[in-house]
């Protein structure tokens, strides 16, 4: 797989922890961007977000 | 309940920003234009401070972990919290290593690194046992000392006759490209690191002044860092600054006024060390707070502090075989993973929150 070869080359000599951080952080960013896109679509199609606890927390803004 | 005044928050933020950055010549990739790069990074950094404080102002009584859980829920939120925790471990371990090496290079060359780090961590554990308020009160005393020291250093170097302002020329001699190339790393380190205060701002006495205090602190620390870099470059020259292990110490060694006021490096190192102490303490305490909030630990705070400290003592030595490796890792960590939890994640979190809020009002 080209992605594994790329990661092997890119992370060579960097050690376990930084490699873990790179994979974890960018993997998570992709996930979060996906969530953001879903949220935008739900907003465009006017799907109501119902969560009483969230609403309770929201009204505390300074 | 912990309460921090605006002055205490200001001192903590300034010390955190100046912290280990005084050890490096910040933005030296842009050579003699490093100061321009710092000022440009400040502008972008202030934008990110707005994002962090906006997130905090939406949830004034919650810390970052609680904000993440409210906005993203448990399944999506816990990975981000773990990422932030791992980031805090990484930064504190690197700080520990930096200051341990700084002491070995400058004042205690024969002492083992493990022993220096152990003593350093013991002091941090002691302060954290006393609580964040004690740390904040200590910062109120130390912050003016560091600022006065840095400024008097500039004056002493100037009086010694080692300052040559032509070292700053040609301004933008290689064009704007080197400045823009250095910019991303400067935005993350040190300005992006302000995200860690999302774990502290909920302790503020007056929630309304958080943004104003954060902006003031970032601005003041950036000016201080800019002054230090200008002093380093004018005294040593951009080329030497870029290869020196600790440029600030090299600059301090130049001070010689009539062979009377000289050999300042030992005092200088101690003062620099204070900055590192506060930065480390803030990171370690943030990691402890993350663990305590995530696992709902209320009674055994001291145990968490000891656990985190022991882990860092091991981490700082095992994951970085040498100081050369440590320096080699600097642009890598900032570009390829620190940027995610310092800049990208809070920005996405804020946007997702705003959309969810709009959707809940439909």
Interface residues (C-beta under 8 A of the other chain):
Chain A: X14 X15 X16 X17 X18 X20 X21 X22 X24 X25 X26 X28 X29 X31 X32 X33 X35 X36 X39 X40 X42 X43 X46 X47 X48 X49 X50 X51 X53 X54 X55 X57 X58 X60 X61 X62
Chain B: X57 X58 X59 X60 X61 X62 X70 X72 X76 X79 X80 X83 X86 X87 X90 X207 X208 X315 X319 X320 X329 X332 X333 X336 X337 X340 X341 X344 X345 X348 X349 X351 X352 X355 X356 X357 X358 X359 X360 X362
